[in-house]
Amino acid sequence: MRALVVVALLAILALIFTVVALVRDTQSNAGRGAGCEAGWPEADVTLREPAEVKIKVLNGTDQVGLAGKVSDDFRNRKFQIEETGDAAKTDNIAVLRYGPKGVGSAHLLRAYFLDNAAIEFDPERAEPTVDIILGSAFQQLATTTEVNQSLGDLGAPVAPPGTCPFQEE
C-alpha cells in the first residue's frame, strides 16, 4: 500500500513540474523572427518533403541533354519539375538559386549535391521554386543513403542573413 502512495505522489509531483515548466517557458517563440529588423523578408525554414519541392533544372554545361536526364532523376525521386532548359556555363558542380520562400527546399537540395553546390540567395525572389544550374563538375546526384547522411551533417535549415526565420505548422 505504501508503494502505491509513493508512486501516486511522484506522479502528482511530475505533473506539477511539467505544468510549471510549460507555463514559464521563455523559448516558445524561439526561431520565429525574434530580433528581426522591420522590412526583412520572412524565410521559410521548413524542411520539405521532395514531393513538395518545385525545381527548375538548367544545363550550365556543354553536355547536350543533361538537364533532361537530371530532371528525370529528380522526377523519379518525387520532386516537382517546373522547367528544364539551358543556362550560362558554370564550372561548379551545381548552383542553387532561391528566394526566402525556398530556403527549406534549397536546404534539402543541397544534400543531393552533398553540400557542394554553390548557393545564390535572392531576397527579392517571390516564388518558392529553386533553380538548379548544373555545372561542368557535375557527375551524378547523391544516393538516398548519401542524401540522408548529408542532411544529418547539414542540420536544420537556417535563415540567410537579413531574413526572419519562420516555419509552417
C-alpha positions as semicolon CSV with decimal commas, in nm:
position;residue;x (nm);y (nm);z (nm)
1;M;0,000;0,000;0,000
2;R;0,285;0,237;0,084
3;A;0,437;0,179;-0,259
4;L;0,116;0,289;-0,431
5;V;0,103;0,607;-0,223
6;V;0,468;0,688;-0,308
7;V;0,409;0,624;-0,680
8;A;0,095;0,841;-0,675
9;L;0,283;1,126;-0,502
10;L;0,567;1,103;-0,755
11;A;0,320;1,113;-1,043
12;I;0,149;1,421;-0,896
13;L;0,486;1,595;-0,846
14;A;0,590;1,514;-1,204
15;L;0,263;1,660;-1,332
16;I;0,311;1,978;-1,127
17;F;0,669;2,025;-1,250
18;T;0,559;1,972;-1,611
19;V;0,282;2,231;-1,587
20;V;0,515;2,484;-1,422
21;A;0,781;2,428;-1,690
22;L;0,530;2,480;-1,972
23;V;0,383;2,794;-1,814
24;R;0,723;2,952;-1,753
25;D;0,867;2,856;-2,094
26;T;1,056;3,155;-2,235
27;Q;1,153;2,986;-2,563
28;S;0,806;2,939;-2,707
29;N;0,884;3,193;-2,983
30;A;1,243;3,080;-3,045
31;G;1,334;3,088;-3,415
32;R;1,016;3,274;-3,510
33;G;1,161;3,610;-3,602
34;A;1,258;3,738;-3,258
35;G;1,502;4,024;-3,307
36;C;1,427;4,070;-3,676
37;E;1,456;4,411;-3,833
38;A;1,148;4,575;-3,982
39;G;1,119;4,505;-4,353
40;W;1,327;4,188;-4,355
41;P;1,167;3,914;-4,568
42;E;1,042;3,601;-4,393
43;A;1,248;3,294;-4,480
44;D;1,057;2,965;-4,478
45;V;1,295;2,728;-4,298
46;T;1,054;2,432;-4,312
47;L;1,241;2,124;-4,433
48;R;1,021;1,996;-4,716
49;E;0,947;1,650;-4,847
50;P;1,063;1,603;-5,209
51;A;0,701;1,594;-5,335
52;E;0,652;1,950;-5,201
53;V;0,962;2,094;-5,370
54;K;0,935;2,273;-5,706
55;I;1,252;2,296;-5,910
56;K;1,385;2,421;-6,242
57;V;1,676;2,218;-6,377
58;L;1,904;2,413;-6,608
59;N;2,206;2,292;-6,801
60;G;2,515;2,506;-6,747
61;T;2,747;2,272;-6,940
62;D;2,829;2,181;-7,299
63;Q;2,678;1,835;-7,245
64;V;2,359;1,810;-7,452
65;G;2,050;1,678;-7,270
66;L;2,197;1,689;-6,918
67;A;1,910;1,894;-6,774
68;G;1,654;1,646;-6,908
69;K;1,843;1,347;-6,769
70;V;1,881;1,504;-6,423
71;S;1,518;1,621;-6,433
72;D;1,415;1,259;-6,483
73;D;1,629;1,159;-6,183
74;F;1,463;1,426;-5,969
75;R;1,117;1,331;-6,100
76;N;1,184;0,968;-6,000
77;R;1,265;1,098;-5,653
78;K;0,921;1,268;-5,642
79;F;1,028;1,632;-5,698
80;Q;0,803;1,865;-5,899
81;I;0,984;1,973;-6,216
82;E;0,868;2,317;-6,327
83;E;1,105;2,364;-6,620
84;T;1,419;2,236;-6,787
85;G;1,647;2,433;-7,013
86;D;1,986;2,590;-7,061
87;A;2,174;2,849;-6,859
88;A;2,506;3,029;-6,864
89;K;2,805;2,798;-6,828
90;T;2,943;2,733;-6,480
91;D;3,241;2,534;-6,352
92;N;3,067;2,445;-6,024
93;I;2,904;2,110;-5,954
94;A;2,574;2,299;-5,938
95;V;2,435;2,638;-5,843
96;L;2,118;2,666;-5,635
97;R;1,923;2,990;-5,678
98;Y;1,631;3,060;-5,449
99;G;1,443;3,322;-5,252
100;P;1,306;3,345;-4,897
101;K;1,021;3,101;-4,967
102;G;1,267;2,839;-5,096
103;V;1,513;2,824;-4,804
104;G;1,391;2,487;-4,671
105;S;1,365;2,342;-5,022
106;A;1,717;2,457;-5,113
107;H;1,846;2,305;-4,789
108;L;1,704;1,968;-4,894
109;L;1,853;2,003;-5,243
110;R;2,197;2,082;-5,101
111;A;2,201;1,723;-4,970
112;Y;2,153;1,586;-5,323
113;F;2,482;1,755;-5,417
114;L;2,649;1,655;-5,086
115;D;2,664;2,023;-4,985
116;N;2,897;2,102;-5,277
117;A;2,656;2,323;-5,472
118;A;2,713;2,697;-5,486
119;I;2,436;2,899;-5,319
120;E;2,280;3,213;-5,466
121;F;2,015;3,361;-5,237
122;D;1,795;3,641;-5,377
123;P;1,591;3,817;-5,105
124;E;1,371;3,979;-5,373
125;R;1,260;3,649;-5,526
126;A;0,893;3,582;-5,454
127;E;0,831;3,223;-5,566
128;P;0,931;2,908;-5,371
129;T;1,087;2,741;-5,678
130;V;1,458;2,657;-5,662
131;D;1,668;2,686;-5,978
132;I;1,935;2,418;-6,015
133;I;2,206;2,509;-6,264
134;L;2,419;2,204;-6,338
135;G;2,787;2,281;-6,387
136;S;3,073;2,113;-6,568
137;A;3,191;1,947;-6,244
138;F;2,856;1,765;-6,200
139;Q;2,874;1,386;-6,221
140;Q;2,560;1,246;-6,054
141;L;2,307;1,303;-5,777
142;A;2,373;1,151;-5,437
143;T;2,214;0,819;-5,347
144;T;1,931;0,805;-5,093
145;T;2,172;0,693;-4,820
146;E;2,417;0,973;-4,905
147;V;2,132;1,227;-4,903
148;N;2,018;1,113;-4,558
149;Q;2,374;1,130;-4,423
150;S;2,426;1,472;-4,579
151;L;2,101;1,602;-4,426
152;G;2,221;1,482;-4,088
153;D;2,551;1,665;-4,138
154;L;2,377;1,983;-4,259
155;G;2,140;2,000;-3,962
156;A;1,827;2,213;-3,968
157;P;1,771;2,483;-4,231
158;V;1,892;2,828;-4,126
159;A;1,753;3,160;-4,246
160;P;2,003;3,359;-4,455
161;P;2,138;3,682;-4,308
162;G;1,891;3,969;-4,341
163;T;1,582;3,747;-4,319
164;C;1,345;3,640;-4,042
165;P;1,300;3,265;-4,000
166;F;0,956;3,107;-3,980
167;Q;0,816;2,755;-4,014
168;E;0,484;2,643;-4,147
169;E;0,293;2,443;-3,890
